[in-house]
Amino acid sequence: MGFWDNEICEYCGGAIVEKRVTLHRQIRGKYVLIENVPAGVCAKCGTGYYAANVLKTIEASVRGRQVLVPVYSL
Ligand SMILES: [Zn+2]
């Protein structure tokens, strides 16, 4: 079972599979890499989908400075 079961890509209609990805976000002018984010990725075109609650968790984590795995890139 998985969150993305039975979901299809809205661009190409491909199947969406769950993967752990690295997200790039820009927060207060700094790039933050957040690793191991659960996401749905289209098996055909590679479009990434993120559950709303996952995004919320990320925002909250960053704001609360309990960033999951922060990597500040130059
Ligand atoms: Zn697709």
PDB file of the backbone (N, CA, C, O) and the ligand in Angstrom, with CONECT records:
HET     ZN  A 101       1
ATOM      1  N   MET A   1       0.839  -1.194   0.000  1.00  0.00           N
ATOM      2  CA  MET A   1       0.000   0.000   0.000  1.00  0.00           C
ATOM      3  C   MET A   1       0.871   1.239   0.000  1.00  0.00           C
ATOM      4  O   MET A   1       1.990   1.238   0.514  1.00  0.00           O
ATOM      5  N   GLY A   2       0.345   2.273  -0.575  1.00  0.00           N
ATOM      6  CA  GLY A   2       1.113   3.501  -0.625  1.00  0.00           C
ATOM      7  C   GLY A   2       0.203   4.668  -0.902  1.00  0.00           C
ATOM      8  O   GLY A   2      -0.882   4.525  -1.467  1.00  0.00           O
ATOM      9  N   PHE A   3       0.661   5.797  -0.501  1.00  0.00           N
ATOM     10  CA  PHE A   3      -0.130   7.007  -0.675  1.00  0.00           C
ATOM     11  C   PHE A   3      -0.441   7.270  -2.130  1.00  0.00           C
ATOM     12  O   PHE A   3      -1.502   7.796  -2.466  1.00  0.00           O
ATOM     13  N   TRP A   4       0.503   6.895  -3.004  1.00  0.00           N
ATOM     14  CA  TRP A   4       0.363   7.247  -4.417  1.00  0.00           C
ATOM     15  C   TRP A   4      -0.241   6.136  -5.257  1.00  0.00           C
ATOM     16  O   TRP A   4      -0.339   6.267  -6.477  1.00  0.00           O
ATOM     17  N   ASP A   5      -0.645   5.051  -4.627  1.00  0.00           N
ATOM     18  CA  ASP A   5      -1.300   3.990  -5.386  1.00  0.00           C
ATOM     19  C   ASP A   5      -2.514   4.559  -6.111  1.00  0.00           C
ATOM     20  O   ASP A   5      -3.272   5.358  -5.562  1.00  0.00           O
ATOM     21  N   ASN A   6      -2.674   4.133  -7.341  1.00  0.00           N
ATOM     22  CA  ASN A   6      -3.826   4.529  -8.148  1.00  0.00           C
ATOM     23  C   ASN A   6      -3.817   5.992  -8.581  1.00  0.00           C
ATOM     24  O   ASN A   6      -4.773   6.479  -9.186  1.00  0.00           O
ATOM     25  N   GLU A   7      -2.742   6.675  -8.269  1.00  0.00           N
ATOM     26  CA  GLU A   7      -2.642   8.055  -8.756  1.00  0.00           C
ATOM     27  C   GLU A   7      -1.938   8.035 -10.102  1.00  0.00           C
ATOM     28  O   GLU A   7      -1.036   7.233 -10.342  1.00  0.00           O
ATOM     29  N   ILE A   8      -2.366   8.929 -10.966  1.00  0.00           N
ATOM     30  CA  ILE A   8      -1.680   9.019 -12.244  1.00  0.00           C
ATOM     31  C   ILE A   8      -1.199  10.447 -12.483  1.00  0.00           C
ATOM     32  O   ILE A   8      -1.749  11.410 -11.948  1.00  0.00           O
ATOM     33  N   CYS A   9      -0.171  10.549 -13.292  1.00  0.00           N
ATOM     34  CA  CYS A   9       0.433  11.835 -13.596  1.00  0.00           C
ATOM     35  C   CYS A   9      -0.552  12.707 -14.372  1.00  0.00           C
ATOM     36  O   CYS A   9      -1.167  12.261 -15.340  1.00  0.00           O
ATOM     37  N   GLU A  10      -0.688  13.947 -13.933  1.00  0.00           N
ATOM     38  CA  GLU A  10      -1.652  14.816 -14.604  1.00  0.00           C
ATOM     39  C   GLU A  10      -1.122  15.348 -15.933  1.00  0.00           C
ATOM     40  O   GLU A  10      -1.868  15.955 -16.702  1.00  0.00           O
ATOM     41  N   TYR A  11       0.160  15.122 -16.203  1.00  0.00           N
ATOM     42  CA  TYR A  11       0.728  15.595 -17.467  1.00  0.00           C
ATOM     43  C   TYR A  11       0.739  14.519 -18.537  1.00  0.00           C
ATOM     44  O   TYR A  11       0.396  14.775 -19.691  1.00  0.00           O
ATOM     45  N   CYS A  12       1.137  13.310 -18.146  1.00  0.00           N
ATOM     46  CA  CYS A  12       1.297  12.274 -19.172  1.00  0.00           C
ATOM     47  C   CYS A  12       0.484  11.026 -18.895  1.00  0.00           C
ATOM     48  O   CYS A  12       0.440  10.124 -19.731  1.00  0.00           O
ATOM     49  N   GLY A  13      -0.162  10.952 -17.737  1.00  0.00           N
ATOM     50  CA  GLY A  13      -0.987   9.791 -17.440  1.00  0.00           C
ATOM     51  C   GLY A  13      -0.211   8.586 -16.960  1.00  0.00           C
ATOM     52  O   GLY A  13      -0.773   7.502 -16.799  1.00  0.00           O
ATOM     53  N   GLY A  14       1.083   8.768 -16.730  1.00  0.00           N
ATOM     54  CA  GLY A  14       1.910   7.666 -16.248  1.00  0.00           C
ATOM     55  C   GLY A  14       1.617   7.333 -14.799  1.00  0.00           C
ATOM     56  O   GLY A  14       0.980   8.108 -14.086  1.00  0.00           O
ATOM     57  N   ALA A  15       2.087   6.177 -14.373  1.00  0.00           N
ATOM     58  CA  ALA A  15       1.891   5.756 -12.984  1.00  0.00           C
ATOM     59  C   ALA A  15       2.818   6.543 -12.069  1.00  0.00           C
ATOM     60  O   ALA A  15       3.942   6.884 -12.439  1.00  0.00           O
ATOM     61  N   ILE A  16       2.331   6.822 -10.882  1.00  0.00           N
ATOM     62  CA  ILE A  16       3.151   7.542  -9.914  1.00  0.00           C
ATOM     63  C   ILE A  16       3.660   6.570  -8.869  1.00  0.00           C
ATOM     64  O   ILE A  16       2.895   5.824  -8.259  1.00  0.00           O
ATOM     65  N   VAL A  17       4.946   6.596  -8.681  1.00  0.00           N
ATOM     66  CA  VAL A  17       5.568   5.700  -7.711  1.00  0.00           C
ATOM     67  C   VAL A  17       6.159   6.520  -6.577  1.00  0.00           C
ATOM     68  O   VAL A  17       6.593   7.656  -6.769  1.00  0.00           O
ATOM     69  N   GLU A  18       6.167   5.920  -5.391  1.00  0.00           N
ATOM     70  CA  GLU A  18       6.688   6.661  -4.254  1.00  0.00           C
ATOM     71  C   GLU A  18       8.205   6.559  -4.192  1.00  0.00           C
ATOM     72  O   GLU A  18       8.787   5.485  -4.342  1.00  0.00           O
ATOM     73  N   LYS A  19       8.817   7.699  -3.968  1.00  0.00           N
ATOM     74  CA  LYS A  19      10.275   7.736  -3.866  1.00  0.00           C
ATOM     75  C   LYS A  19      10.668   8.709  -2.786  1.00  0.00           C
ATOM     76  O   LYS A  19       9.871   9.538  -2.348  1.00  0.00           O
ATOM     77  N   ARG A  20      11.899   8.596  -2.367  1.00  0.00           N
ATOM     78  CA  ARG A  20      12.473   9.593  -1.458  1.00  0.00           C
ATOM     79  C   ARG A  20      13.318  10.522  -2.314  1.00  0.00           C
ATOM     80  O   ARG A  20      14.199  10.088  -3.057  1.00  0.00           O
ATOM     81  N   VAL A  21      13.034  11.777  -2.194  1.00  0.00           N
ATOM     82  CA  VAL A  21      13.743  12.726  -3.041  1.00  0.00           C
ATOM     83  C   VAL A  21      14.388  13.819  -2.183  1.00  0.00           C
ATOM     84  O   VAL A  21      14.128  13.942  -0.986  1.00  0.00           O
ATOM     85  N   THR A  22      15.221  14.588  -2.832  1.00  0.00           N
ATOM     86  CA  THR A  22      15.805  15.745  -2.180  1.00  0.00           C
ATOM     87  C   THR A  22      15.118  16.985  -2.724  1.00  0.00           C
ATOM     88  O   THR A  22      15.062  17.207  -3.933  1.00  0.00           O
ATOM     89  N   LEU A  23      14.602  17.777  -1.819  1.00  0.00           N
ATOM     90  CA  LEU A  23      13.899  18.995  -2.212  1.00  0.00           C
ATOM     91  C   LEU A  23      14.826  20.193  -2.100  1.00  0.00           C
ATOM     92  O   LEU A  23      15.632  20.293  -1.175  1.00  0.00           O
ATOM     93  N   HIS A  24      14.697  21.093  -3.051  1.00  0.00           N
ATOM     94  CA  HIS A  24      15.424  22.345  -2.969  1.00  0.00           C
ATOM     95  C   HIS A  24      14.410  23.428  -2.658  1.00  0.00           C
ATOM     96  O   HIS A  24      13.429  23.602  -3.381  1.00  0.00           O
ATOM     97  N   ARG A  25      14.647  24.137  -1.604  1.00  0.00           N
ATOM     98  CA  ARG A  25      13.738  25.228  -1.283  1.00  0.00           C
ATOM     99  C   ARG A  25      14.572  26.460  -0.994  1.00  0.00           C
ATOM    100  O   ARG A  25      15.697  26.382  -0.501  1.00  0.00           O
ATOM    101  N   GLN A  26      13.987  27.588  -1.315  1.00  0.00           N
ATOM    102  CA  GLN A  26      14.688  28.815  -1.012  1.00  0.00           C
ATOM    103  C   GLN A  26      14.002  29.470   0.169  1.00  0.00           C
ATOM    104  O   GLN A  26      12.827  29.831   0.096  1.00  0.00           O
ATOM    105  N   ILE A  27      14.729  29.621   1.244  1.00  0.00           N
ATOM    106  CA  ILE A  27      14.142  30.150   2.460  1.00  0.00           C
ATOM    107  C   ILE A  27      14.953  31.339   2.940  1.00  0.00           C
ATOM    108  O   ILE A  27      16.138  31.220   3.252  1.00  0.00           O
ATOM    109  N   ARG A  28      14.312  32.458   2.993  1.00  0.00           N
ATOM    110  CA  ARG A  28      14.971  33.716   3.361  1.00  0.00           C
ATOM    111  C   ARG A  28      16.252  33.901   2.563  1.00  0.00           C
ATOM    112  O   ARG A  28      17.299  34.242   3.113  1.00  0.00           O
ATOM    113  N   GLY A  29      16.153  33.672   1.267  1.00  0.00           N
ATOM    114  CA  GLY A  29      17.284  33.945   0.386  1.00  0.00           C
ATOM    115  C   GLY A  29      18.354  32.873   0.378  1.00  0.00           C
ATOM    116  O   GLY A  29      19.346  32.988  -0.342  1.00  0.00           O
ATOM    117  N   LYS A  30      18.162  31.831   1.173  1.00  0.00           N
ATOM    118  CA  LYS A  30      19.154  30.758   1.204  1.00  0.00           C
ATOM    119  C   LYS A  30      18.554  29.489   0.639  1.00  0.00           C
ATOM    120  O   LYS A  30      17.380  29.181   0.843  1.00  0.00           O
ATOM    121  N   TYR A  31      19.385  28.771  -0.068  1.00  0.00           N
ATOM    122  CA  TYR A  31      18.942  27.492  -0.573  1.00  0.00           C
ATOM    123  C   TYR A  31      19.088  26.433   0.501  1.00  0.00           C
ATOM    124  O   TYR A  31      20.127  26.317   1.150  1.00  0.00           O
ATOM    125  N   VAL A  32      18.045  25.679   0.672  1.00  0.00           N
ATOM    126  CA  VAL A  32      18.078  24.607   1.656  1.00  0.00           C
ATOM    127  C   VAL A  32      17.763  23.307   0.937  1.00  0.00           C
ATOM    128  O   VAL A  32      16.815  23.219   0.157  1.00  0.00           O
ATOM    129  N   LEU A  33      18.568  22.316   1.214  1.00  0.00           N
ATOM    130  CA  LEU A  33      18.294  20.997   0.673  1.00  0.00           C
ATOM    131  C   LEU A  33      17.656  20.166   1.775  1.00  0.00           C
ATOM    132  O   LEU A  33      18.184  20.061   2.882  1.00  0.00           O
ATOM    133  N   ILE A  34      16.542  19.593   1.458  1.00  0.00           N
ATOM    134  CA  ILE A  34      15.873  18.743   2.431  1.00  0.00           C
ATOM    135  C   ILE A  34      15.836  17.348   1.840  1.00  0.00           C
ATOM    136  O   ILE A  34      15.204  17.104   0.812  1.00  0.00           O
ATOM    137  N   GLU A  35      16.519  16.448   2.503  1.00  0.00           N
ATOM    138  CA  GLU A  35      16.674  15.109   1.947  1.00  0.00           C
ATOM    139  C   GLU A  35      15.635  14.147   2.486  1.00  0.00           C
ATOM    140  O   GLU A  35      15.011  14.375   3.523  1.00  0.00           O
ATOM    141  N   ASN A  36      15.474  13.060   1.742  1.00  0.00           N
ATOM    142  CA  ASN A  36      14.570  11.994   2.176  1.00  0.00           C
ATOM    143  C   ASN A  36      13.121  12.416   2.294  1.00  0.00           C
ATOM    144  O   ASN A  36      12.396  11.948   3.172  1.00  0.00           O
ATOM    145  N   VAL A  37      12.705  13.302   1.407  1.00  0.00           N
ATOM    146  CA  VAL A  37      11.306  13.723   1.426  1.00  0.00           C
ATOM    147  C   VAL A  37      10.488  12.695   0.656  1.00  0.00           C
ATOM    148  O   VAL A  37      10.802  12.394  -0.496  1.00  0.00           O
ATOM    149  N   PRO A  38       9.450  12.155   1.272  1.00  0.00           N
ATOM    150  CA  PRO A  38       8.606  11.218   0.545  1.00  0.00           C
ATOM    151  C   PRO A  38       7.818  11.942  -0.527  1.00  0.00           C
ATOM    152  O   PRO A  38       7.141  12.933  -0.252  1.00  0.00           O
ATOM    153  N   ALA A  39       7.906  11.453  -1.727  1.00  0.00           N
ATOM    154  CA  ALA A  39       7.228  12.120  -2.833  1.00  0.00           C
ATOM    155  C   ALA A  39       6.727  11.089  -3.825  1.00  0.00           C
ATOM    156  O   ALA A  39       7.171   9.941  -3.836  1.00  0.00           O
ATOM    157  N   GLY A  40       5.805  11.517  -4.647  1.00  0.00           N
ATOM    158  CA  GLY A  40       5.371  10.669  -5.742  1.00  0.00           C
ATOM    159  C   GLY A  40       6.064  11.143  -7.007  1.00  0.00           C
ATOM    160  O   GLY A  40       6.089  12.338  -7.300  1.00  0.00           O
ATOM    161  N   VAL A  41       6.618  10.218  -7.743  1.00  0.00           N
ATOM    162  CA  VAL A  41       7.322  10.594  -8.961  1.00  0.00           C
ATOM    163  C   VAL A  41       6.740   9.810 -10.123  1.00  0.00           C
ATOM    164  O   VAL A  41       6.583   8.591 -10.058  1.00  0.00           O
ATOM    165  N   CYS A  42       6.428  10.527 -11.175  1.00  0.00           N
ATOM    166  CA  CYS A  42       5.877   9.873 -12.363  1.00  0.00           C
ATOM    167  C   CYS A  42       6.918   8.956 -12.979  1.00  0.00           C
ATOM    168  O   CYS A  42       8.052   9.367 -13.224  1.00  0.00           O
ATOM    169  N   ALA A  43       6.531   7.717 -13.228  1.00  0.00           N
ATOM    170  CA  ALA A  43       7.459   6.736 -13.785  1.00  0.00           C
ATOM    171  C   ALA A  43       7.792   7.064 -15.234  1.00  0.00           C
ATOM    172  O   ALA A  43       8.814   6.609 -15.748  1.00  0.00           O
ATOM    173  N   LYS A  44       6.956   7.837 -15.891  1.00  0.00           N
ATOM    174  CA  LYS A  44       7.173   8.138 -17.300  1.00  0.00           C
ATOM    175  C   LYS A  44       7.960   9.421 -17.509  1.00  0.00           C
ATOM    176  O   LYS A  44       9.009   9.421 -18.153  1.00  0.00           O
ATOM    177  N   CYS A  45       7.440  10.522 -16.954  1.00  0.00           N
ATOM    178  CA  CYS A  45       8.050  11.814 -17.257  1.00  0.00           C
ATOM    179  C   CYS A  45       8.829  12.396 -16.090  1.00  0.00           C
ATOM    180  O   CYS A  45       9.503  13.416 -16.241  1.00  0.00           O
ATOM    181  N   GLY A  46       8.745  11.761 -14.930  1.00  0.00           N
ATOM    182  CA  GLY A  46       9.571  12.202 -13.814  1.00  0.00           C
ATOM    183  C   GLY A  46       9.036  13.385 -13.030  1.00  0.00           C
ATOM    184  O   GLY A  46       9.712  13.904 -12.142  1.00  0.00           O
ATOM    185  N   THR A  47       7.829  13.814 -13.354  1.00  0.00           N
ATOM    186  CA  THR A  47       7.242  14.910 -12.587  1.00  0.00           C
ATOM    187  C   THR A  47       7.066  14.494 -11.129  1.00  0.00           C
ATOM    188  O   THR A  47       6.599  13.393 -10.838  1.00  0.00           O
ATOM    189  N   GLY A  48       7.441  15.379 -10.228  1.00  0.00           N
ATOM    190  CA  GLY A  48       7.329  15.056  -8.814  1.00  0.00           C
ATOM    191  C   GLY A  48       6.074  15.643  -8.200  1.00  0.00           C
ATOM    192  O   GLY A  48       5.669  16.761  -8.516  1.00  0.00           O
ATOM    193  N   TYR A  49       5.475  14.873  -7.326  1.00  0.00           N
ATOM    194  CA  TYR A  49       4.274  15.321  -6.610  1.00  0.00           C
ATOM    195  C   TYR A  49       4.531  15.211  -5.118  1.00  0.00           C
ATOM    196  O   TYR A  49       5.152  14.259  -4.645  1.00  0.00           O
ATOM    197  N   TYR A  50       4.048  16.190  -4.394  1.00  0.00           N
ATOM    198  CA  TYR A  50       4.247  16.160  -2.953  1.00  0.00           C
ATOM    199  C   TYR A  50       2.909  16.300  -2.264  1.00  0.00           C
ATOM    200  O   TYR A  50       2.089  17.145  -2.623  1.00  0.00           O
ATOM    201  N   ALA A  51       2.703  15.468  -1.280  1.00  0.00           N
ATOM    202  CA  ALA A  51       1.464  15.550  -0.526  1.00  0.00           C
ATOM    203  C   ALA A  51       1.439  16.855   0.258  1.00  0.00           C
ATOM    204  O   ALA A  51       2.469  17.316   0.749  1.00  0.00           O
ATOM    205  N   ALA A  52       0.264  17.437   0.370  1.00  0.00           N
ATOM    206  CA  ALA A  52       0.131  18.722   1.053  1.00  0.00           C
ATOM    207  C   ALA A  52       0.651  18.650   2.481  1.00  0.00           C
ATOM    208  O   ALA A  52       1.278  19.592   2.967  1.00  0.00           O
ATOM    209  N   ASN A  53       0.394  17.539   3.149  1.00  0.00           N
ATOM    210  CA  ASN A  53       0.839  17.451   4.536  1.00  0.00           C
ATOM    211  C   ASN A  53       2.359  17.335   4.624  1.00  0.00           C
ATOM    212  O   ASN A  53       2.967  17.756   5.608  1.00  0.00           O
ATOM    213  N   VAL A  54       2.960  16.761   3.591  1.00  0.00           N
ATOM    214  CA  VAL A  54       4.424  16.671   3.568  1.00  0.00           C
ATOM    215  C   VAL A  54       5.020  18.066   3.434  1.00  0.00           C
ATOM    216  O   VAL A  54       5.973  18.417   4.130  1.00  0.00           O
ATOM    217  N   LEU A  55       4.449  18.854   2.535  1.00  0.00           N
ATOM    218  CA  LEU A  55       4.936  20.215   2.355  1.00  0.00           C
ATOM    219  C   LEU A  55       4.766  21.027   3.633  1.00  0.00           C
ATOM    220  O   LEU A  55       5.636  21.810   4.016  1.00  0.00           O
ATOM    221  N   LYS A  56       3.643  20.823   4.270  1.00  0.00           N
ATOM    222  CA  LYS A  56       3.382  21.545   5.516  1.00  0.00           C
ATOM    223  C   LYS A  56       4.418  21.180   6.573  1.00  0.00           C
ATOM    224  O   LYS A  56       4.942  22.045   7.275  1.00  0.00           O
ATOM    225  N   THR A  57       4.697  19.903   6.670  1.00  0.00           N
ATOM    226  CA  THR A  57       5.693  19.437   7.632  1.00  0.00           C
ATOM    227  C   THR A  57       7.046  20.063   7.347  1.00  0.00           C
ATOM    228  O   THR A  57       7.768  20.466   8.259  1.00  0.00           O
ATOM    229  N   ILE A  58       7.374  20.136   6.072  1.00  0.00           N
ATOM    230  CA  ILE A  58       8.657  20.731   5.692  1.00  0.00           C
ATOM    231  C   ILE A  58       8.704  22.193   6.098  1.00  0.00           C
ATOM    232  O   ILE A  58       9.668  22.648   6.713  1.00  0.00           O
ATOM    233  N   GLU A  59       7.660  22.922   5.750  1.00  0.00           N
ATOM    234  CA  GLU A  59       7.614  24.345   6.102  1.00  0.00           C
ATOM    235  C   GLU A  59       7.736  24.518   7.609  1.00  0.00           C
ATOM    236  O   GLU A  59       8.494  25.362   8.087  1.00  0.00           O
ATOM    237  N   ALA A  60       6.992  23.720   8.346  1.00  0.00           N
ATOM    238  CA  ALA A  60       7.013  23.830   9.799  1.00  0.00           C
ATOM    239  C   ALA A  60       8.392  23.488  10.344  1.00  0.00           C
ATOM    240  O   ALA A  60       8.885  24.136  11.267  1.00  0.00           O
ATOM    241  N   SER A  61       9.003  22.470   9.768  1.00  0.00           N
ATOM    242  CA  SER A  61      10.318  22.048  10.231  1.00  0.00           C
ATOM    243  C   SER A  61      11.343  23.145  10.022  1.00  0.00           C
ATOM    244  O   SER A  61      12.152  23.446  10.899  1.00  0.00           O
ATOM    245  N   VAL A  62      11.287  23.730   8.843  1.00  0.00           N
ATOM    246  CA  VAL A  62      12.256  24.767   8.524  1.00  0.00           C
ATOM    247  C   VAL A  62      12.036  25.974   9.421  1.00  0.00           C
ATOM    248  O   VAL A  62      12.982  26.553   9.957  1.00  0.00           O
ATOM    249  N   ARG A  63      10.766  26.342   9.573  1.00  0.00           N
ATOM    250  CA  ARG A  63      10.459  27.519  10.381  1.00  0.00           C
ATOM    251  C   ARG A  63      10.846  27.293  11.847  1.00  0.00           C
ATOM    252  O   ARG A  63      11.342  28.196  12.521  1.00  0.00           O
ATOM    253  N   GLY A  64      10.608  26.072  12.318  1.00  0.00           N
ATOM    254  CA  GLY A  64      10.918  25.762  13.702  1.00  0.00           C
ATOM    255  C   GLY A  64      12.383  25.400  13.910  1.00  0.00           C
ATOM    256  O   GLY A  64      12.794  25.015  15.005  1.00  0.00           O
ATOM    257  N   ARG A  65      13.159  25.530  12.846  1.00  0.00           N
ATOM    258  CA  ARG A  65      14.598  25.229  12.896  1.00  0.00           C
ATOM    259  C   ARG A  65      14.869  23.806  13.334  1.00  0.00           C
ATOM    260  O   ARG A  65      15.923  23.515  13.900  1.00  0.00           O
ATOM    261  N   GLN A  66      13.935  22.927  13.077  1.00  0.00           N
ATOM    262  CA  GLN A  66      14.204  21.514  13.296  1.00  0.00           C
ATOM    263  C   GLN A  66      14.258  20.876  11.927  1.00  0.00           C
ATOM    264  O   GLN A  66      13.608  19.868  11.652  1.00  0.00           O
ATOM    265  N   VAL A  67      15.045  21.488  11.091  1.00  0.00           N
ATOM    266  CA  VAL A  67      15.131  21.028   9.713  1.00  0.00           C
ATOM    267  C   VAL A  67      15.567  19.563   9.688  1.00  0.00           C
ATOM    268  O   VAL A  67      16.478  19.152  10.406  1.00  0.00           O
ATOM    269  N   LEU A  68      14.909  18.812   8.865  1.00  0.00           N
ATOM    270  CA  LEU A  68      15.160  17.376   8.823  1.00  0.00           C
ATOM    271  C   LEU A  68      16.634  17.080   8.619  1.00  0.00           C
ATOM    272  O   LEU A  68      17.321  16.600   9.521  1.00  0.00           O
ATOM    273  N   VAL A  69      17.105  17.375   7.421  1.00  0.00           N
ATOM    274  CA  VAL A  69      18.527  17.222   7.142  1.00  0.00           C
ATOM    275  C   VAL A  69      18.951  18.419   6.315  1.00  0.00           C
ATOM    276  O   VAL A  69      18.955  18.361   5.085  1.00  0.00           O
ATOM    277  N   PRO A  70      19.306  19.497   6.981  1.00  0.00           N
ATOM    278  CA  PRO A  70      19.600  20.708   6.229  1.00  0.00           C
ATOM    279  C   PRO A  70      21.000  20.680   5.632  1.00  0.00           C
ATOM    280  O   PRO A  70      21.964  20.291   6.291  1.00  0.00           O
ATOM    281  N   VAL A  71      21.091  21.090   4.399  1.00  0.00           N
ATOM    282  CA  VAL A  71      22.395  21.244   3.762  1.00  0.00           C
ATOM    283  C   VAL A  71      22.368  22.594   3.077  1.00  0.00           C
ATOM    284  O   VAL A  71      21.579  22.813   2.158  1.00  0.00           O
ATOM    285  N   TYR A  72      23.194  23.466   3.504  1.00  0.00           N
ATOM    286  CA  TYR A  72      23.224  24.780   2.884  1.00  0.00           C
ATOM    287  C   TYR A  72      24.238  24.766   1.771  1.00  0.00           C
ATOM    288  O   TYR A  72      25.430  24.541   1.984  1.00  0.00           O
ATOM    289  N   SER A  73      23.738  25.012   0.575  1.00  0.00           N
ATOM    290  CA  SER A  73      24.647  25.019  -0.552  1.00  0.00           C
ATOM    291  C   SER A  73      25.131  26.435  -0.822  1.00  0.00           C
ATOM    292  O   SER A  73      24.469  27.410  -0.465  1.00  0.00           O
ATOM    293  N   LEU A  74      26.277  26.535  -1.446  1.00  0.00           N
ATOM    294  CA  LEU A  74      26.842  27.857  -1.706  1.00  0.00           C
ATOM    295  C   LEU A  74      26.244  28.457  -2.967  1.00  0.00           C
ATOM    296  O   LEU A  74      26.599  29.572  -3.348  1.00  0.00           O
TER     297      LEU A  74
HETATM  298 ZN    ZN A 101       4.132  12.023 -16.131  1.00  0.00          ZN2+
END
